[in-house]
Amino acid sequence: MGKTAFKAAIVAAAAVFLAVFALVVVPPLLADPDVFGAFAAGFVNPYASGYSTDVLACWAILSAWILYERRTHGVRHGLWCIALGLVPGVAAGFALYLIIRMRQLGENGVDG
């Protein structure tokens, strides 16, 4: 996969995620703006709990990677991606971080 196709794929995936997130989460949150209750609702059964735990772990791993590369490779603006990983979600924060990383480290990354 080329660089342009890669960027298009991650932007498309993030856009689809944001659209679904907005359609599914925003209307009930507007009706009842209890953010903590909405977060807790992700743990209402074992299956939702499993997926929610996976998302939280992915956010923690992404955050560690961002902080590591900030220190070792000087990648800037990753803290915005950590925040985006919380709201609206890891898909948006991860996609943005990959684009930021590619721009700052160049097409071949730090090893190229």
N, C-alpha and C positions, 0 to 999 in steps of 0.2 A: 504494500500500500504506500503510495506516495504521500508527501507532506501535505499537499492540498486536499487529497481525499481524507487523510487522517483528521485534519482540522475540520473539514466539513462533517465528518462522522461524529466527532465529539460535540460540535456545536449543535448538530441536529438532535443528538441524544439528549443534550442538556435542554434544548428548546422543547422537545416532547415531554420531558420530565416536568419542566416548569408549567407547561400548559395543563398537564394532567393534575399536577399539584394544585394549581389555581382552581381548576374545575371541581376537584374533590374536597379540598381543605378549606378554601376561602369562604364559600357560602355558609357552612355550619359555624365557622369561626366568627363570621359577621353576626350571625343570629345569636350566638352565645360566646362572647369574647373571653372565655376562660382558657388562656394559653396553657396553663399547667394541667388543666383537665383534658385538654386536647392532646397534650404530650402523653399523659397517663393512659389515654384511650388506646394508644399504640400497644399497650401491654394487657389487653382485655382477655386474651386467651393464649394458650401455649404457642400457637402458630404465629400470631401477631407478635408475641413476646420474642420468639426466635428471630423473626425478621427485624424487629426493632433493635434487638441486641446486636445483630449483624451490622446494622446501619451505624449504631453508636461505636462499635469496634472499628469499622471502616473510617469513621470520622477521626477517631483517636490515632489510627495508623497514618492517615493523610496528614493530620496535624503534626505528628512526629516527623514525617518526611519533609514537610514544608519547613519546619524549624531547623531540621538538620541541614537542608540545602541552603537555607538562609545563611547559616554559619559557615558551611564548607564551600559553597559555590557562589555565595553572594546574591542569590535569587531574591529580588525585592518584591514587595506587595503581596506576598503570600498570606499575610495576616488577614487580608480581605477574603481570601479563599477559605480560611478557617472559619471566619464569621458566616460566609455563605454556606458552609457545610452544616451549620446549625440551622439557619433559616435562609433559604427554603430547604436545602438538603445537600447531602454529600455529592450527588450527581452534578449539581451546579458548581460547587466549590472545586471539585476535582477537574471538571472540564476547563474551568477558567485557569486553574493552576497549570495544567498541561500547556495551554496556549501561552501563558506568561513565561513559563519555563523555556519553551521552544524559542520565544523571541529573545530572551535574555542569554541563553546559553548557546544559541545558534542552532542551525539545522542538524548538526551532528552531535549535539550535546557536549558534555565536558570531556568525553573520551575521544571525540573525533578530532 
